[in-house]
């Protein structure tokens, strides 16, 4: 039985006992006792169908361990949250080009006949300008992977911000930051910027000098 089916079966069983999803083990046992007493066929005015339905529901909840006293069982009766899965999104060339165009509108898209219009010629970028090649998603937490190195002083990075939305048009924002060091590193985007610029994101990180090994490490890490 799939987890969603188990949750539905548990909810239906509780409903057959007249209870909601927050019912405690004591609530379940008391509800069953009341129904067993009043609806038992041997009891005057008893209803065999109500009794049978309640018994099936109680037996199911008992087998699931939801009628046992104790706080540990109370935690066990709550449905487990599905485990979040990590995924890596390799950015399309047109998205990379759109980021480059935000950094240098005049030169980001090379018009060299030997290059396609969707492939930005990186030699036209300043060393302090950065464009990601992939995005790691872990729930609503985003990690952008940038192959270039952070420069000492002012840096700019253009990021596709609509990763978690279903929009067909990629929204891009340019973020600026100062660095005291150069080379590899990680920048954490402030929460205020996340809320306003990255719809649906809980947190945003940018990793520099990020190669394929770093992406694989992100995907494999628990």
For each residue, the residues with C-beta under 8 A, 3 or more apart:
1: 5 6 9
2: 5 6
3: 6 7 79 80 82
4: 7 8
5: 1 2 8 9
6: 1 2 3 9 10 79
7: 3 4 10 11 79
8: 4 5 11 12
9: 1 5 6 12 13 60
10: 6 7 13 14 21 60 61 64 66 77 79
11: 7 8 14 15 21
12: 8 9 15 16 57
13: 9 10 16 17 56 57 58 60 61
14: 10 11 17 19 20 21 23 28 57 61
15: 11 12 18 19 20
16: 12 13 53 54 56 57
17: 13 14 23 28 31 32 35 54 57 58 61
18: 15 31 35
19: 14 15 23 27 28 31
20: 14 15 23
21: 10 11 14
22:
23: 14 17 19 20 27 28 31
24: 27 28 74
25: 28 29 66 67 68 69 70 73 74 77
26: 29 30 69
27: 19 23 24 30 31
28: 14 17 19 23 24 25 31 32 58 61 66 67
29: 25 26 32 33 67
30: 26 27 33 34
31: 17 18 19 23 27 28 34 35 54
32: 17 28 29 35 36 54 55 58
33: 29 30 36 37
34: 30 31 37 38
35: 17 18 31 32 38 39 50 51 54
36: 32 33 39 40 51 54 55
37: 33 34 40 43
38: 34 35 43 45 46
39: 35 36 43 46 47 48 50 51 54
40: 36 37 43 46 51
41: 46 48 51
42: 46
43: 37 38 39 40 46
44:
45: 38
46: 38 39 40 41 42 43 51
47: 39 50 51
48: 39 41 51 52
49: 52 53
50: 35 39 47 53 54
51: 35 36 39 40 41 46 47 48 54 55
52: 48 49 55 56
53: 16 49 50 56 57
54: 16 17 31 32 35 36 39 50 51 57 58
55: 32 36 51 52 58 59
56: 13 16 52 53 59 60
57: 12 13 14 16 17 53 54 60 61
58: 13 17 28 32 54 55 61 62 67
59: 55 56 62 63
60: 9 10 13 56 57 63 64
61: 10 13 14 17 28 57 58 64 66 67
62: 58 59 65 66 67
63: 59 60
64: 10 60 61 77
65: 62 68 73 76 77
66: 10 25 28 61 62 73 76 77
67: 25 28 29 58 61 62
68: 25 65 73
69: 25 26 73
70: 25 73 74
71: 74 75
72: 75 76
73: 25 65 66 68 69 70 76 77
74: 24 25 70 71 77 78
75: 71 72 78
76: 65 66 72 73
77: 10 25 64 65 66 73 74
78: 74 75
79: 3 6 7 10
80: 3
81:
82: 3
83:
84: 138 139
85:
86: 136 137 138 218 219 221
87: 136 137 219
88: 134 135 136 137 215 218 219
89: 134 135 136 137 163
90: 133 134
91: 95 96 132 133 134 135 160
92: 95 96
93: 96 97 116 118 119
94: 97 98 118 170
95: 91 92 98 99 160 170
96: 91 92 93 99 100 119 120 131 132 133
97: 93 94 100 101 108 109 117 118 119 120
98: 94 95 101 102 160 170 172
99: 95 96 102 103 131 132 158 159 160 172
100: 96 97 103 104 108 109 120 122 125 131 158
101: 97 98 104 105 108 109 120
102: 98 99 105 108 158 172 173 174
103: 99 100 108 125 126 129 131 156 158 174
104: 100 101 107 108 124 125 126 129
105: 101 102 108
106:
107: 104 110 124
108: 97 100 101 102 103 104 105 120 124 125
109: 97 100 101 117 118 120
110: 107 115 117 119 120 121 124
111: 117
112: 115 121
113:
114:
115: 110 112 119 121
116: 93 119
117: 97 109 110 111
118: 93 94 97 109
119: 93 96 97 110 115 116
120: 96 97 100 101 108 109 110 124 125 131
121: 110 112 115 124
122: 100 125 131
123:
124: 104 107 108 110 120 121
125: 100 103 104 108 120 122 129 131
126: 103 104 129
127: 148 149 151
128: 151 153 154 155 156
129: 103 104 125 126 155 156 157 158
130: 146 148 150 155 156 157 158 206 208
131: 96 99 100 103 120 122 125 146 148 157 158
132: 91 96 99 135 144 145 146 157 159 160 206
133: 90 91 96 145 146 147 210
134: 88 89 90 91 144 145 210 215
135: 88 89 91 132 142 143 144 145 160 163
136: 86 87 88 89 142 143 144 145 215 218 219
137: 86 87 88 89 141 142 143 163 164
138: 84 86 141 143
139: 84 202
140: 164 200 201 202 203
141: 137 138 201 202 203 204 205
142: 135 136 137 163 164 198 201 203 204 205
143: 135 136 137 138 204 205 206 207 218
144: 132 134 135 136 157 159 204 205 206 207
145: 132 133 134 135 136 207 210 214 215 218
146: 130 131 132 133 157 206 207 208 209 210
147: 133 209 210 211
148: 127 130 131 208 209
149: 127 182 183 184 208 209
150: 130 155 179 181 182 183 184 185 187 208 209
151: 127 128 154 155 179 182
152: 179 180 181 182
153: 128 178 179
154: 128 151 176 177 178
155: 128 129 130 150 151 176 177 178 179
156: 103 128 129 130 174 175 176
157: 129 130 131 132 144 146 174 175 177 187 206
158: 99 100 102 103 129 130 131 172 173 174 175
159: 99 132 144 172 173 174 175 204 206
160: 91 95 98 99 132 135 163 170 171 172
161: 171 172 173 197 198 199
162: 165 167 169 170 171 199
163: 89 135 137 142 160 198 201
164: 137 140 142 198 199 200 201
165: 162 199 200
166:
167: 162 170 171
168:
169: 162
170: 94 95 98 160 162 167
171: 160 161 162 167
172: 98 99 102 158 159 160 161
173: 102 158 159 161 197
174: 102 103 156 157 158 159
175: 156 157 158 159 189 193 197 206
176: 154 155 156
177: 154 155 157 187
178: 153 154 155
179: 150 151 152 153 155 182 185
180: 152
181: 150 152 185
182: 149 150 151 152 179
183: 149 150 208 209
184: 149 150 207 208 209
185: 150 179 181 207 208 209
186: 205 206 207 208
187: 150 157 177 205 206 208
188: 203 204 205
189: 175 193 194 198 203 204 205 206
190: 193 194
191: 194 195 203
192: 195 196
193: 175 189 190 196 197 198 204
194: 189 190 191 197 198 201 202 203 204
195: 191 192 198
196: 192 193
197: 161 173 175 193 194
198: 142 161 163 164 189 193 194 195 201 204
199: 161 162 164 165
200: 140 164 165
201: 140 141 142 163 164 194 198 204
202: 139 140 141 194
203: 140 141 142 188 189 191 194
204: 141 142 143 144 159 188 189 193 194 198 201
205: 141 142 143 144 186 187 188 189
206: 130 132 143 144 146 157 159 175 186 187 189
207: 143 144 145 146 184 185 186 210 214
208: 130 146 148 149 150 183 184 185 186 187
209: 146 147 148 149 150 183 184 185
210: 133 134 145 146 147 207 214 215
211: 147 214 215
212: 215 216
213: 216 217
214: 145 207 210 211 217 218
215: 88 134 136 145 210 211 212 218 219
216: 212 213 219 220
217: 213 214 220 221
218: 86 88 136 143 145 214 215 221
219: 86 87 88 136 215 216
220: 216 217
221: 86 217 218
222:
